[in-house]
Amino acid sequence: MELISGKALSAARKAEMAKEVEQYKAQYGRAPQLTVVLVGEDPGSVSYVTGKAKAAAEVGIDNVTLRKPAETTEAELLALIDSLNNDDTVDGILVQLPLPKHMDSDKVIAAIRHDKDVDGFHPANVANLWLKQPCVLPCTPKGIIQMLKSANIEISGKRAVVIGRSTIVGLPVSKLLLDENATVTIAHSRTKDLAAVCREADILVVAIGRPKFVTADMVKPGAAVIDVGVNRDPETGKLCGDVDFEACAPLSSHITPVPGGVGPMTITCLMENTLECYLRKMKG
Ligand code: NAP
């Protein structure tokens, strides 16, 4: 079994990007700029936003985090996005999700200029992903493909099973695996005999949000297992994935840990997306 360390891969990619940013800064006269908007004080969101600011600093990307109170109205948030859309010094805009319940997240995301939408959630980016047109790729799926490639895992012709069909992880990672010529099955809560479906997978991607849900009987020996889940273990209170790591690791050819797997790569891909948006603008 080989561990795919998202932490190590991220560190290497961030070091490379830091050098690139240094050069682009000299060439274009300023660093890329990422503005993160956080509405409310959700502890999970605060911690994600802090992680993003730290990664930006490591790479040399200017980061501004705008913290707005939970009572902010949707109209106020839309006006803020409009001003960021029109600000030439802002290359990337990220509105941290989830938003307070009184806001329509879809409407807010759609209000971001698609060429500043570093999360890759804007409808134009989603459409272009499915149309195989240039787009900003969503960070978690992009990071997953990079992790598979970094470990030299053959994707073409392989059977991939993705558990989860969310628009931010399950669906887009399925499309990216398909684009890499895997034969992809998307499983979900209504899938019958899930364990048997999973046992067909050469590559098993799990994005459901249930602690240690995937057990050894669901993993084909020699499969690569990518664990997207971020959960609290109900027994220990510690961070854990959707995969029972202890039970599944010995069976797998490759596996990602939680923490230190998909999570760090997601943030690193956000930095890559910011750099890409900046470069597209600078190169005209
Ligand atoms: P989500 O929107 O809640 O979607 C969960 C998916 O899992 C749904 O498609 C659901 O099926 C499926 N599911 C739930 N229970 C299931 C079961 N018992 N059997 C089979 N399928 C089941 O979640 P998400 O946003 O994709 O996130 C999934 C997990 O990844 C969460 O733990 C989240 O925190 C984590 N995450 C991590 C990162 C990272 O960077 N590491 C990024 C994003 C998300 P139905 O569609 O049938 O309901």
py3Dmol code that shows the C-alpha trace and the ligand (Angstrom):
import py3Dmol

protein = """\
ATOM      1  CA  MET A   1       0.000   0.000   0.000  1.00  0.00           C
ATOM      2  CA  GLU A   2       1.224   3.470  -0.905  1.00  0.00           C
ATOM      3  CA  LEU A   3      -0.032   6.572   0.840  1.00  0.00           C
ATOM      4  CA  ILE A   4      -0.858   9.498  -1.465  1.00  0.00           C
ATOM      5  CA  SER A   5       0.080  12.452   0.695  1.00  0.00           C
ATOM      6  CA  GLY A   6      -1.871  15.513  -0.343  1.00  0.00           C
ATOM      7  CA  LYS A   7       0.144  17.423   2.207  1.00  0.00           C
ATOM      8  CA  ALA A   8       3.483  16.592   0.553  1.00  0.00           C
ATOM      9  CA  LEU A   9       2.135  17.088  -2.959  1.00  0.00           C
ATOM     10  CA  SER A  10       0.647  20.441  -1.945  1.00  0.00           C
ATOM     11  CA  ALA A  11       3.879  21.604  -0.368  1.00  0.00           C
ATOM     12  CA  ALA A  12       5.789  20.799  -3.566  1.00  0.00           C
ATOM     13  CA  ARG A  13       3.217  22.465  -5.817  1.00  0.00           C
ATOM     14  CA  LYS A  14       3.016  25.564  -3.612  1.00  0.00           C
ATOM     15  CA  ALA A  15       6.815  25.918  -3.656  1.00  0.00           C
ATOM     16  CA  GLU A  16       6.741  25.751  -7.479  1.00  0.00           C
ATOM     17  CA  MET A  17       3.920  28.278  -7.656  1.00  0.00           C
ATOM     18  CA  ALA A  18       5.749  30.656  -5.295  1.00  0.00           C
ATOM     19  CA  LYS A  19       8.628  30.803  -7.790  1.00  0.00           C
ATOM     20  CA  GLU A  20       6.238  31.317 -10.712  1.00  0.00           C
ATOM     21  CA  VAL A  21       4.371  34.082  -8.863  1.00  0.00           C
ATOM     22  CA  GLU A  22       7.640  35.831  -8.102  1.00  0.00           C
ATOM     23  CA  GLN A  23       8.439  35.905 -11.838  1.00  0.00           C
ATOM     24  CA  TYR A  24       4.947  36.997 -12.891  1.00  0.00           C
ATOM     25  CA  LYS A  25       5.025  39.750 -10.284  1.00  0.00           C
ATOM     26  CA  ALA A  26       8.189  41.159 -11.869  1.00  0.00           C
ATOM     27  CA  GLN A  27       6.701  40.717 -15.345  1.00  0.00           C
ATOM     28  CA  TYR A  28       3.230  42.159 -14.724  1.00  0.00           C
ATOM     29  CA  GLY A  29       3.928  44.598 -11.904  1.00  0.00           C
ATOM     30  CA  ARG A  30       1.700  43.026  -9.259  1.00  0.00           C
ATOM     31  CA  ALA A  31       0.889  39.716  -7.577  1.00  0.00           C
ATOM     32  CA  PRO A  32      -2.329  37.780  -8.230  1.00  0.00           C
ATOM     33  CA  GLN A  33      -5.120  38.805  -5.860  1.00  0.00           C
ATOM     34  CA  LEU A  34      -7.750  36.563  -4.260  1.00  0.00           C
ATOM     35  CA  THR A  35     -10.676  38.046  -2.370  1.00  0.00           C
ATOM     36  CA  VAL A  36     -12.551  35.711  -0.052  1.00  0.00           C
ATOM     37  CA  VAL A  37     -15.947  36.761   1.270  1.00  0.00           C
ATOM     38  CA  LEU A  38     -17.089  35.198   4.524  1.00  0.00           C
ATOM     39  CA  VAL A  39     -20.625  35.884   5.725  1.00  0.00           C
ATOM     40  CA  GLY A  40     -21.260  34.961   9.357  1.00  0.00           C
ATOM     41  CA  GLU A  41     -19.096  33.133  11.847  1.00  0.00           C
ATOM     42  CA  ASP A  42     -19.587  29.430  11.096  1.00  0.00           C
ATOM     43  CA  PRO A  43     -16.530  27.846  12.809  1.00  0.00           C
ATOM     44  CA  GLY A  44     -15.904  25.411   9.921  1.00  0.00           C
ATOM     45  CA  SER A  45     -15.998  28.256   7.408  1.00  0.00           C
ATOM     46  CA  VAL A  46     -13.722  30.450   9.535  1.00  0.00           C
ATOM     47  CA  SER A  47     -11.171  27.649   9.632  1.00  0.00           C
ATOM     48  CA  TYR A  48     -11.378  27.044   5.846  1.00  0.00           C
ATOM     49  CA  VAL A  49     -10.941  30.759   5.152  1.00  0.00           C
ATOM     50  CA  THR A  50      -7.923  30.878   7.473  1.00  0.00           C
ATOM     51  CA  GLY A  51      -6.392  27.898   5.626  1.00  0.00           C
ATOM     52  CA  LYS A  52      -6.904  29.630   2.292  1.00  0.00           C
ATOM     53  CA  ALA A  53      -5.256  32.844   3.543  1.00  0.00           C
ATOM     54  CA  LYS A  54      -2.272  30.843   4.818  1.00  0.00           C
ATOM     55  CA  ALA A  55      -1.837  29.036   1.492  1.00  0.00           C
ATOM     56  CA  ALA A  56      -2.099  32.322  -0.426  1.00  0.00           C
ATOM     57  CA  ALA A  57       0.638  33.826   1.745  1.00  0.00           C
ATOM     58  CA  GLU A  58       2.874  30.806   1.094  1.00  0.00           C
ATOM     59  CA  VAL A  59       2.448  31.167  -2.661  1.00  0.00           C
ATOM     60  CA  GLY A  60       2.765  34.974  -2.741  1.00  0.00           C
ATOM     61  CA  ILE A  61      -0.846  35.578  -3.755  1.00  0.00           C
ATOM     62  CA  ASP A  62      -2.354  38.709  -2.194  1.00  0.00           C
ATOM     63  CA  ASN A  63      -5.343  37.677  -0.125  1.00  0.00           C
ATOM     64  CA  VAL A  64      -8.091  39.842   1.264  1.00  0.00           C
ATOM     65  CA  THR A  65     -10.739  38.245   3.444  1.00  0.00           C
ATOM     66  CA  LEU A  66     -13.884  40.352   3.739  1.00  0.00           C
ATOM     67  CA  ARG A  67     -15.844  39.335   6.830  1.00  0.00           C
ATOM     68  CA  LYS A  68     -19.490  40.305   6.778  1.00  0.00           C
ATOM     69  CA  PRO A  69     -22.006  39.846   9.586  1.00  0.00           C
ATOM     70  CA  ALA A  70     -24.524  36.989   9.369  1.00  0.00           C
ATOM     71  CA  GLU A  71     -27.339  39.575   9.060  1.00  0.00           C
ATOM     72  CA  THR A  72     -25.917  40.891   5.748  1.00  0.00           C
ATOM     73  CA  THR A  73     -28.733  40.949   3.199  1.00  0.00           C
ATOM     74  CA  GLU A  74     -28.535  39.143  -0.104  1.00  0.00           C
ATOM     75  CA  ALA A  75     -28.780  42.513  -1.892  1.00  0.00           C
ATOM     76  CA  GLU A  76     -25.784  43.806   0.078  1.00  0.00           C
ATOM     77  CA  LEU A  77     -23.757  40.714  -0.788  1.00  0.00           C
ATOM     78  CA  LEU A  78     -24.697  40.997  -4.466  1.00  0.00           C
ATOM     79  CA  ALA A  79     -23.627  44.654  -4.461  1.00  0.00           C
ATOM     80  CA  LEU A  80     -20.285  43.673  -2.918  1.00  0.00           C
ATOM     81  CA  ILE A  81     -19.768  40.985  -5.580  1.00  0.00           C
ATOM     82  CA  ASP A  82     -20.607  43.512  -8.271  1.00  0.00           C
ATOM     83  CA  SER A  83     -17.918  45.871  -6.985  1.00  0.00           C
ATOM     84  CA  LEU A  84     -15.359  43.024  -6.850  1.00  0.00           C
ATOM     85  CA  ASN A  85     -16.347  41.948 -10.373  1.00  0.00           C
ATOM     86  CA  ASN A  86     -15.542  45.460 -11.580  1.00  0.00           C
ATOM     87  CA  ASP A  87     -12.320  45.848  -9.608  1.00  0.00           C
ATOM     88  CA  ASP A  88      -9.385  45.235 -11.948  1.00  0.00           C
ATOM     89  CA  THR A  89      -7.050  44.479  -9.069  1.00  0.00           C
ATOM     90  CA  VAL A  90      -9.160  41.470  -8.017  1.00  0.00           C
ATOM     91  CA  ASP A  91      -8.347  38.288  -9.960  1.00  0.00           C
ATOM     92  CA  GLY A  92     -10.286  35.722  -7.960  1.00  0.00           C
ATOM     93  CA  ILE A  93     -13.492  35.927  -5.928  1.00  0.00           C
ATOM     94  CA  LEU A  94     -14.546  33.192  -3.547  1.00  0.00           C
ATOM     95  CA  VAL A  95     -17.730  33.336  -1.494  1.00  0.00           C
ATOM     96  CA  GLN A  96     -17.316  30.850   1.329  1.00  0.00           C
ATOM     97  CA  LEU A  97     -20.170  28.359   1.497  1.00  0.00           C
ATOM     98  CA  PRO A  98     -22.497  27.621   3.184  1.00  0.00           C
ATOM     99  CA  LEU A  99     -24.162  31.021   3.197  1.00  0.00           C
ATOM    100  CA  PRO A 100     -26.737  31.947   5.851  1.00  0.00           C
ATOM    101  CA  LYS A 101     -30.160  30.448   5.151  1.00  0.00           C
ATOM    102  CA  HIS A 102     -31.752  33.742   4.053  1.00  0.00           C
ATOM    103  CA  MET A 103     -29.514  33.803   0.968  1.00  0.00           C
ATOM    104  CA  ASP A 104     -29.871  31.957  -2.328  1.00  0.00           C
ATOM    105  CA  SER A 105     -26.383  30.458  -2.840  1.00  0.00           C
ATOM    106  CA  ASP A 106     -27.026  29.654  -6.510  1.00  0.00           C
ATOM    107  CA  LYS A 107     -27.953  33.269  -7.201  1.00  0.00           C
ATOM    108  CA  VAL A 108     -24.906  34.556  -5.329  1.00  0.00           C
ATOM    109  CA  ILE A 109     -22.494  32.196  -7.134  1.00  0.00           C
ATOM    110  CA  ALA A 110     -24.018  33.087 -10.496  1.00  0.00           C
ATOM    111  CA  ALA A 111     -23.393  36.771  -9.737  1.00  0.00           C
ATOM    112  CA  ILE A 112     -19.606  36.250  -9.633  1.00  0.00           C
ATOM    113  CA  ARG A 113     -17.854  36.949 -12.955  1.00  0.00           C
ATOM    114  CA  HIS A 114     -17.151  33.478 -14.328  1.00  0.00           C
ATOM    115  CA  ASP A 115     -13.560  34.405 -15.127  1.00  0.00           C
ATOM    116  CA  LYS A 116     -13.012  35.349 -11.468  1.00  0.00           C
ATOM    117  CA  ASP A 117     -14.887  32.304 -10.104  1.00  0.00           C
ATOM    118  CA  VAL A 118     -11.895  30.488  -8.601  1.00  0.00           C
ATOM    119  CA  ASP A 119     -14.130  27.793  -7.056  1.00  0.00           C
ATOM    120  CA  GLY A 120     -15.351  26.762 -10.512  1.00  0.00           C
ATOM    121  CA  PHE A 121     -18.972  26.749  -9.314  1.00  0.00           C
ATOM    122  CA  HIS A 122     -20.401  29.386 -11.696  1.00  0.00           C
ATOM    123  CA  PRO A 123     -22.933  27.920 -14.179  1.00  0.00           C
ATOM    124  CA  ALA A 124     -20.704  28.974 -17.108  1.00  0.00           C
ATOM    125  CA  ASN A 125     -17.763  27.053 -15.659  1.00  0.00           C
ATOM    126  CA  VAL A 126     -19.952  24.024 -14.903  1.00  0.00           C
ATOM    127  CA  ALA A 127     -21.334  24.077 -18.458  1.00  0.00           C
ATOM    128  CA  ASN A 128     -17.877  24.454 -19.971  1.00  0.00           C
ATOM    129  CA  LEU A 129     -16.583  21.520 -17.925  1.00  0.00           C
ATOM    130  CA  TRP A 130     -19.311  19.309 -19.401  1.00  0.00           C
ATOM    131  CA  LEU A 131     -18.803  20.801 -22.885  1.00  0.00           C
ATOM    132  CA  LYS A 132     -15.037  20.193 -22.652  1.00  0.00           C
ATOM    133  CA  GLN A 133     -14.383  23.894 -23.145  1.00  0.00           C
ATOM    134  CA  PRO A 134     -11.765  25.949 -21.282  1.00  0.00           C
ATOM    135  CA  CYS A 135     -13.051  26.696 -17.770  1.00  0.00           C
ATOM    136  CA  VAL A 136     -12.081  27.074 -14.150  1.00  0.00           C
ATOM    137  CA  LEU A 137     -12.171  23.542 -12.740  1.00  0.00           C
ATOM    138  CA  PRO A 138     -13.645  22.941  -9.281  1.00  0.00           C
ATOM    139  CA  CYS A 139     -10.787  22.574  -6.798  1.00  0.00           C
ATOM    140  CA  THR A 140     -11.490  19.240  -5.097  1.00  0.00           C
ATOM    141  CA  PRO A 141     -12.030  17.235  -8.311  1.00  0.00           C
ATOM    142  CA  LYS A 142      -9.023  18.914  -9.930  1.00  0.00           C
ATOM    143  CA  GLY A 143      -6.881  17.994  -6.915  1.00  0.00           C
ATOM    144  CA  ILE A 144      -8.084  14.379  -6.995  1.00  0.00           C
ATOM    145  CA  ILE A 145      -6.969  13.926 -10.605  1.00  0.00           C
ATOM    146  CA  GLN A 146      -3.605  15.498  -9.762  1.00  0.00           C
ATOM    147  CA  MET A 147      -3.198  13.098  -6.837  1.00  0.00           C
ATOM    148  CA  LEU A 148      -3.935  10.063  -9.023  1.00  0.00           C
ATOM    149  CA  LYS A 149      -1.480  11.280 -11.654  1.00  0.00           C
ATOM    150  CA  SER A 150       1.214  12.091  -9.104  1.00  0.00           C
ATOM    151  CA  ALA A 151       1.059   8.490  -7.924  1.00  0.00           C
ATOM    152  CA  ASN A 152       1.291   7.264 -11.552  1.00  0.00           C
ATOM    153  CA  ILE A 153      -2.053   5.547 -11.266  1.00  0.00           C
ATOM    154  CA  GLU A 154      -3.327   4.567 -14.706  1.00  0.00           C
ATOM    155  CA  ILE A 155      -6.822   6.031 -15.184  1.00  0.00           C
ATOM    156  CA  SER A 156      -7.474   5.268 -18.850  1.00  0.00           C
ATOM    157  CA  GLY A 157      -9.503   2.104 -19.331  1.00  0.00           C
ATOM    158  CA  LYS A 158      -9.915   1.571 -15.576  1.00  0.00           C
ATOM    159  CA  ARG A 159     -13.176   1.096 -13.703  1.00  0.00           C
ATOM    160  CA  ALA A 160     -13.813   4.095 -11.453  1.00  0.00           C
ATOM    161  CA  VAL A 161     -16.606   4.217  -8.911  1.00  0.00           C
ATOM    162  CA  VAL A 162     -17.494   7.556  -7.335  1.00  0.00           C
ATOM    163  CA  ILE A 163     -19.763   7.434  -4.287  1.00  0.00           C
ATOM    164  CA  GLY A 164     -21.607  10.752  -4.043  1.00  0.00           C
ATOM    165  CA  ARG A 165     -23.234  12.888  -6.726  1.00  0.00           C
ATOM    166  CA  SER A 166     -22.902  16.399  -5.338  1.00  0.00           C
ATOM    167  CA  THR A 167     -22.364  19.238  -7.794  1.00  0.00           C
ATOM    168  CA  ILE A 168     -19.132  20.249  -6.058  1.00  0.00           C
ATOM    169  CA  VAL A 169     -17.407  16.861  -5.804  1.00  0.00           C
ATOM    170  CA  GLY A 170     -19.148  13.705  -7.026  1.00  0.00           C
ATOM    171  CA  LEU A 171     -20.438  14.900 -10.399  1.00  0.00           C
ATOM    172  CA  PRO A 172     -17.410  16.936 -11.523  1.00  0.00           C
ATOM    173  CA  VAL A 173     -14.853  14.330 -10.421  1.00  0.00           C
ATOM    174  CA  SER A 174     -16.854  11.726 -12.361  1.00  0.00           C
ATOM    175  CA  LYS A 175     -16.645  13.925 -15.464  1.00  0.00           C
ATOM    176  CA  LEU A 176     -12.893  14.464 -15.041  1.00  0.00           C
ATOM    177  CA  LEU A 177     -12.359  10.704 -14.631  1.00  0.00           C
ATOM    178  CA  LEU A 178     -14.439  10.143 -17.756  1.00  0.00           C
ATOM    179  CA  ASP A 179     -12.310  12.707 -19.606  1.00  0.00           C
ATOM    180  CA  GLU A 180      -9.280  10.638 -18.538  1.00  0.00           C
ATOM    181  CA  ASN A 181     -10.994   7.652 -20.212  1.00  0.00           C
ATOM    182  CA  ALA A 182     -12.038   5.760 -17.097  1.00  0.00           C
ATOM    183  CA  THR A 183     -15.301   3.829 -17.174  1.00  0.00           C
ATOM    184  CA  VAL A 184     -17.209   5.608 -14.452  1.00  0.00           C
ATOM    185  CA  THR A 185     -20.057   4.530 -12.202  1.00  0.00           C
ATOM    186  CA  ILE A 186     -21.669   7.153  -9.967  1.00  0.00           C
ATOM    187  CA  ALA A 187     -23.159   5.627  -6.815  1.00  0.00           C
ATOM    188  CA  HIS A 188     -25.405   7.359  -4.284  1.00  0.00           C
ATOM    189  CA  SER A 189     -27.804   6.750  -1.426  1.00  0.00           C
ATOM    190  CA  ARG A 190     -30.252   4.801  -3.615  1.00  0.00           C
ATOM    191  CA  THR A 191     -27.617   2.534  -5.186  1.00  0.00           C
ATOM    192  CA  LYS A 192     -28.509  -1.126  -4.663  1.00  0.00           C
ATOM    193  CA  ASP A 193     -25.794  -3.435  -3.333  1.00  0.00           C
ATOM    194  CA  LEU A 194     -23.301  -0.611  -2.983  1.00  0.00           C
ATOM    195  CA  ALA A 195     -20.568  -2.918  -1.674  1.00  0.00           C
ATOM    196  CA  ALA A 196     -20.679  -5.029  -4.853  1.00  0.00           C
ATOM    197  CA  VAL A 197     -20.612  -1.894  -7.036  1.00  0.00           C
ATOM    198  CA  CYS A 198     -17.603  -0.570  -5.107  1.00  0.00           C
ATOM    199  CA  ARG A 199     -15.765  -3.885  -5.378  1.00  0.00           C
ATOM    200  CA  GLU A 200     -15.688  -3.398  -9.162  1.00  0.00           C
ATOM    201  CA  ALA A 201     -13.616  -0.251  -8.777  1.00  0.00           C
ATOM    202  CA  ASP A 202      -9.961   0.026  -9.708  1.00  0.00           C
ATOM    203  CA  ILE A 203     -10.302   3.618  -8.512  1.00  0.00           C
ATOM    204  CA  LEU A 204     -12.760   4.299  -5.695  1.00  0.00           C
ATOM    205  CA  VAL A 205     -13.550   7.936  -4.909  1.00  0.00           C
ATOM    206  CA  VAL A 206     -15.664   8.452  -1.800  1.00  0.00           C
ATOM    207  CA  ALA A 207     -17.438  11.776  -1.189  1.00  0.00           C
ATOM    208  CA  ILE A 208     -20.445  11.211   1.051  1.00  0.00           C
ATOM    209  CA  GLY A 209     -19.798  12.794   4.450  1.00  0.00           C
ATOM    210  CA  ARG A 210     -20.216   9.721   6.663  1.00  0.00           C
ATOM    211  CA  PRO A 211     -17.422   8.745   9.035  1.00  0.00           C
ATOM    212  CA  LYS A 212     -15.659   5.487   8.098  1.00  0.00           C
ATOM    213  CA  PHE A 213     -18.557   4.419   5.868  1.00  0.00           C
ATOM    214  CA  VAL A 214     -16.430   2.441   3.395  1.00  0.00           C
ATOM    215  CA  THR A 215     -15.349  -0.829   4.931  1.00  0.00           C
ATOM    216  CA  ALA A 216     -12.931  -3.515   3.752  1.00  0.00           C
ATOM    217  CA  ASP A 217     -15.660  -5.582   2.074  1.00  0.00           C
ATOM    218  CA  MET A 218     -16.251  -2.654  -0.334  1.00  0.00           C
ATOM    219  CA  VAL A 219     -12.693  -2.430  -1.634  1.00  0.00           C
ATOM    220  CA  LYS A 220     -11.267  -4.592  -4.406  1.00  0.00           C
ATOM    221  CA  PRO A 221      -7.738  -5.716  -3.513  1.00  0.00           C
ATOM    222  CA  GLY A 222      -5.290  -3.463  -5.355  1.00  0.00           C
ATOM    223  CA  ALA A 223      -7.740  -0.578  -5.789  1.00  0.00           C
ATOM    224  CA  ALA A 224      -6.732   3.067  -5.408  1.00  0.00           C
ATOM    225  CA  VAL A 225      -8.927   4.704  -2.762  1.00  0.00           C
ATOM    226  CA  ILE A 226      -9.477   8.470  -2.640  1.00  0.00           C
ATOM    227  CA  ASP A 227     -11.206   9.639   0.512  1.00  0.00           C
ATOM    228  CA  VAL A 228     -12.823  13.073   0.183  1.00  0.00           C
ATOM    229  CA  GLY A 229     -14.830  12.983   3.426  1.00  0.00           C
ATOM    230  CA  VAL A 230     -14.126  15.300   6.307  1.00  0.00           C
ATOM    231  CA  ASN A 231     -15.936  14.114   9.418  1.00  0.00           C
ATOM    232  CA  ARG A 232     -15.565  13.849  13.164  1.00  0.00           C
ATOM    233  CA  ASP A 233     -15.168  10.304  14.421  1.00  0.00           C
ATOM    234  CA  PRO A 234     -18.139   9.925  16.801  1.00  0.00           C
ATOM    235  CA  GLU A 235     -16.059   7.759  19.155  1.00  0.00           C
ATOM    236  CA  THR A 236     -12.794   9.720  19.340  1.00  0.00           C
ATOM    237  CA  GLY A 237     -13.913  13.172  18.185  1.00  0.00           C
ATOM    238  CA  LYS A 238     -10.924  13.207  15.828  1.00  0.00           C
ATOM    239  CA  LEU A 239     -11.035  14.174  12.162  1.00  0.00           C
ATOM    240  CA  CYS A 240     -11.699  11.186   9.916  1.00  0.00           C
ATOM    241  CA  GLY A 241     -12.703  10.426   6.350  1.00  0.00           C
ATOM    242  CA  ASP A 242     -15.533   8.488   4.731  1.00  0.00           C
ATOM    243  CA  VAL A 243     -13.248   5.452   4.498  1.00  0.00           C
ATOM    244  CA  ASP A 244     -12.306   3.166   7.368  1.00  0.00           C
ATOM    245  CA  PHE A 245      -8.613   3.775   6.754  1.00  0.00           C
ATOM    246  CA  GLU A 246      -7.249   1.094   9.107  1.00  0.00           C
ATOM    247  CA  ALA A 247      -9.402  -1.604   7.524  1.00  0.00           C
ATOM    248  CA  CYS A 248      -9.087  -0.525   3.869  1.00  0.00           C
ATOM    249  CA  ALA A 249      -5.443   0.595   3.644  1.00  0.00           C
ATOM    250  CA  PRO A 250      -3.940  -2.928   3.708  1.00  0.00           C
ATOM    251  CA  LEU A 251      -6.131  -3.948   0.748  1.00  0.00           C
ATOM    252  CA  SER A 252      -5.543  -0.929  -1.429  1.00  0.00           C
ATOM    253  CA  SER A 253      -2.693  -0.178  -3.836  1.00  0.00           C
ATOM    254  CA  HIS A 254      -2.909   3.523  -2.935  1.00  0.00           C
ATOM    255  CA  ILE A 255      -4.970   5.435  -0.408  1.00  0.00           C
ATOM    256  CA  THR A 256      -5.333   9.052   0.728  1.00  0.00           C
ATOM    257  CA  PRO A 257      -5.273   9.869   4.441  1.00  0.00           C
ATOM    258  CA  VAL A 258      -7.661  12.189   6.307  1.00  0.00           C
ATOM    259  CA  PRO A 259      -6.382  14.661   7.326  1.00  0.00           C
ATOM    260  CA  GLY A 260      -3.501  15.374   4.940  1.00  0.00           C
ATOM    261  CA  GLY A 261      -5.043  13.980   1.752  1.00  0.00           C
ATOM    262  CA  VAL A 262      -7.614  15.608  -0.514  1.00  0.00           C
ATOM    263  CA  GLY A 263      -8.083  18.646   1.779  1.00  0.00           C
ATOM    264  CA  PRO A 264      -4.670  20.277   1.252  1.00  0.00           C
ATOM    265  CA  MET A 265      -4.841  19.603  -2.499  1.00  0.00           C
ATOM    266  CA  THR A 266      -8.205  21.381  -2.677  1.00  0.00           C
ATOM    267  CA  ILE A 267      -6.660  24.538  -1.235  1.00  0.00           C
ATOM    268  CA  THR A 268      -3.601  24.256  -3.481  1.00  0.00           C
ATOM    269  CA  CYS A 269      -5.855  23.961  -6.540  1.00  0.00           C
ATOM    270  CA  LEU A 270      -7.629  27.102  -5.392  1.00  0.00           C
ATOM    271  CA  MET A 271      -4.269  28.855  -5.565  1.00  0.00           C
ATOM    272  CA  GLU A 272      -3.679  27.372  -9.032  1.00  0.00           C
ATOM    273  CA  ASN A 273      -7.083  28.628 -10.161  1.00  0.00           C
ATOM    274  CA  THR A 274      -6.324  32.117  -8.837  1.00  0.00           C
ATOM    275  CA  LEU A 275      -3.034  32.113 -10.702  1.00  0.00           C
ATOM    276  CA  GLU A 276      -4.777  30.908 -13.882  1.00  0.00           C
ATOM    277  CA  CYS A 277      -7.441  33.657 -13.672  1.00  0.00           C
ATOM    278  CA  TYR A 278      -4.728  36.267 -13.124  1.00  0.00           C
ATOM    279  CA  LEU A 279      -2.657  34.995 -16.052  1.00  0.00           C
ATOM    280  CA  ARG A 280      -5.646  34.923 -18.401  1.00  0.00           C
ATOM    281  CA  LYS A 281      -6.278  38.566 -17.557  1.00  0.00           C
ATOM    282  CA  MET A 282      -2.636  39.645 -17.747  1.00  0.00           C
ATOM    283  CA  LYS A 283      -2.017  37.851 -21.037  1.00  0.00           C
ATOM    284  CA  GLY A 284      -5.239  39.351 -22.399  1.00  0.00           C
TER     285      GLY A 284
END
"""
ligand_1 = """\
48
NAP
P -23.193 16.195 -0.163
O -23.539 17.324 -1.035
O -23.854 16.043 1.163
O -23.402 14.854 -0.996
C -23.255 13.613 -0.399
C -23.477 12.541 -1.423
O -23.264 11.291 -0.764
C -24.885 12.514 -1.996
O -24.839 12.334 -3.392
C -25.537 11.327 -1.303
O -26.441 10.607 -2.096
C -24.345 10.432 -1.042
N -24.595 9.577 0.111
C -24.952 9.957 1.359
N -25.133 8.869 2.119
C -24.897 7.794 1.346
C -24.945 6.413 1.558
N -25.276 5.907 2.744
N -24.636 5.592 0.538
C -24.301 6.091 -0.669
N -24.264 7.409 -0.950
C -24.552 8.250 0.062
O -21.630 16.164 0.171
P -20.349 16.794 -0.573
O -20.434 18.271 -0.503
O -20.121 16.122 -1.870
O -19.216 16.343 0.458
C -18.982 14.997 0.755
C -17.900 14.903 1.834
O -16.708 15.447 1.316
C -18.180 15.690 3.108
O -17.601 15.005 4.201
C -17.465 16.994 2.898
O -17.087 17.616 4.106
C -16.252 16.495 2.169
N -15.599 17.502 1.311
C -14.257 17.585 1.429
C -13.565 18.464 0.620
C -12.094 18.523 0.764
O -11.477 19.435 0.245
N -11.469 17.564 1.417
C -14.239 19.271 -0.291
C -15.617 19.143 -0.413
C -16.293 18.238 0.388
P -27.871 11.240 -2.607
O -27.509 12.162 -3.714
O -28.626 10.049 -3.043
O -28.450 11.926 -1.410
"""
view = py3Dmol.view(width=600, height=400)
view.addModel(protein, "pdb")
view.setStyle({"model": 0}, {"cartoon": {"style": "trace"}})
view.addModel(ligand_1, "xyz")
view.setStyle({"model": 1}, {"stick": {}})
view.zoomTo()
view.show()
